[in-house]
């Protein structure tokens, strides 16, 4: 028994030592006094600045939620706008602490970039935007079309797979940035603009006459979008991951920005654990006991953030669909806080 106890003690000590050695990001963020968050260069609904430099969007709210969990202040974020080409380098180099930028979770990205995806903030898929004047009702009618795409994304491979699989020809016209791609499409340099469906809705708002353009019904890929962190710091990985989970769990538990203080007084076991009135789950993350309260007060639950930025309460007006909770017909599902 003594030998078993000694082995367990040594293993625990080694585990704690490794954790201490790798848990640097939280300390760096705290010492700096703000979170450095990589976002898009301007995608309505996800991350875009207004004329005064105030950022809004679903990806932005994830950044603010992390800052709120750490500092009890969702405004302590430096937003770093990044192109699709530069986003991974910025994370790898340490320029940013987290990448929250409409980025698709794939096997190759999960294994070759020295980074981890922490969850799915938006279940998406690739689609096509065309001018109504083309009188096209299906992507299967796009044989021999010229297609505008953004380089450095999963879009090009999906496009090639779809057209090859359907024995159709096409011409690719590629651009480095989303803005360049949209401008080329609007000016008539290509027949079709392809990207994630959420991005098509967002970019359509930038066109001179959005009503003259339509998103075709086909969704040709799976594009689970979510935040990324660097390999090597499990504590930081857990913090970012559980910030998103807390937003999803809060919605399922009925906790909102308006009722969070009242719900924190509840005697329900699952709420007491979530709010830290029973146990110290927040402290196990390296945060405070009231970490979930901080998050919800700053940005609301997942459903509130979705509706405000991309859903019914936004200009995009995208239906929840797959992004609804698992018990409401969608596939958004977070592990329990216990």
Secondary structure, DSSP 8 states (H G I E B T S, - for coil): -HHHHHHHHHHHHHHHHHHHHHTTHHHHHHHHTSEEEEE-S-BTTTBEE-TT--EESHHHHHHHHHHHHHHS-TT-EEEEE--TTTHHHHHHHTS-SEE-SS-B--HHHHHHSSEEE---SEEE-EEEEEEGGG---SGGG-TTEEEEEETTSSHHHHHHHHHHHTT--EEEEEESSHHHHHHHHHHTS-SEEEEEHHHHHHHHTTSTTGGGEEE-S---S-EEE--EEETT-HHHHHHHHHHHHHHHHHHHHT--TTTHHHHTT---HHHHHHHTSSS-HHHHTTS-TTHHHHHHHHH--HHHHHHHHTSTTSSS----GGGSBGGGTS-B------
